[in-house]
Amino acid sequence: MDARTEPPFRADHVGSLLRPRALVQARHDHAAGRIDTARLRAVEDEAIRDVIALQEDIGLRAATDGEFRRTSWHMDFIYQLGGVVHTDEEIVVKFRNDEGTGEFIAAGLAVRDRIHLDVPIFVDDFRFLSEQVRTAVPKMTIPSPSMVHFRAGTAAVDRSVYPHLEQFWADLSAAYAEEMRALAALGCRYLQLDDTSLACLNDPTQRAALAARGEDAEHAHLRNIRTINDAVADRPTGMRVAAHMCRGNFRSSWAAEGSYDYVAEALFGELDVDAFFCEFDDDRSGGFAPLRFVPAGKQVVLGLVTTKRGRLEEPDMLKRRIDEAARYIPLDQLCLSPQCGFSSTVEGNVLNPYQEVDKLRLIVKVAEDVWGHL
């Protein structure tokens, strides 16, 4: 097969990477007032340079900054949207893993003014990333518009500001479109929208939780798809947009279970993105049959390598699973990646940096074996 000239590439990854100890310590020192913001930024810069070089040396054709400047994959962005404010309430998300249950807790949020951008949010982060890459395409990741309201709910939207929620959705999409234009102006041509809503809504317990707070749980995925589509409708020429859809990723735990079946037809048939990053690392993700709805010309990046455990997958097992997926979608439309980030929050998943690197190297090797190119 011909080598891909546009992202996603045959061997790819979702975005976040384990934070080095020096960076974690610097964040603690900054929070305690022992170092200033300039010193923290310098430590971040050094760590990002190193992790970009690592990705390129491994052979990856796209590189991220590891999300090293963030506390979490989504809240750092969402809290900077104009109109969004912190509240005294907490956002609590229940997680579970093979050993038991846990919680992700973030400061609450509310929408108290029209959603807008005071200034573009991640342009400085992308500028630094793009200046450091040598061979790789710089990839930027941001939370999808759905994440602004998925956990807090539309009850967090001040109805004196938005008597009709349609205007809220419109303003949200417009703010995202503005952020995309700002990133494109700096040369960003690979943008990933990270979304847990579209995968979590496959889980009946997640839909029940939305319904219990008065949301239209049966159709929430359709509203989220429309909002994303409005945001990306006029995306700049040359920008490739991917959607990453997982069921939660926090300290090697997950929030939801179930195949993509419930949302698949609308998700793959209607979401106006160029590629889908889908997690398929274990039984809780279901089978590949929903991929039959993916149109020709769109890529699916199979998240077959887990970031939740350190044990390295067998190459032959990954190749067999790629063959299974190719029963539903042509092999040329497939790529390979981990199922999620290695460190969606600053705490990271339960594996070490050597295991992380081994998994990334494995993805590159298997992709070369299967497709002949990256």
Sequence and secondary structure as in RCSB ss.txt:
>XXXX:A:sequence
MDARTEPPFRADHVGSLLRPRALVQARHDHAAGRIDTARLRAVEDEAIRDVIALQEDIGLRAATDGEFRRTSWHM
DFIYQLGGVVHTDEEIVVKFRNDEGTGEFIAAGLAVRDRIHLDVPIFVDDFRFLSEQVRTAVPKMTIPSPSMVHF
RAGTAAVDRSVYPHLEQFWADLSAAYAEEMRALAALGCRYLQLDDTSLACLNDPTQRAALAARGEDAEHAHLRNI
RTINDAVADRPTGMRVAAHMCRGNFRSSWAAEGSYDYVAEALFGELDVDAFFCEFDDDRSGGFAPLRFVPAGKQV
VLGLVTTKRGRLEEPDMLKRRIDEAARYIPLDQLCLSPQCGFSSTVEGNVLNPYQEVDKLRLIVKVAEDVWGHL
>XXXX:A:secstr
    SSSS SB   S     HHHHHHHHHHHTTSS HHHHHHHHHHHHHHHHHHHHHHT SEE  TTTT SBTTH
HHHTTSEEEEEEEEEEEEEEEETTEEEEEEEEEEEEEEEEE SS SSHHHHHHHHHH SSSEE EEEE GGGGTT
TT GGGB TTT SSHHHHHHHHHHHHHHHHHHHHHTT  EEEEEESHHHHTTSHHHHHHHHHTT  TTTHHHHHH
HHHHHHHTT  TT EEEEEE S  BTTBBS    SHHHHHHHHHH   SEEEEE SSGGG  SGGGGG  TT EE
EEEEE SS  S   HHHHHHHHHHHTTTS GGGEEEEESS S SBTT  SS HHHHHHHHHHHHHHHHHHHS  
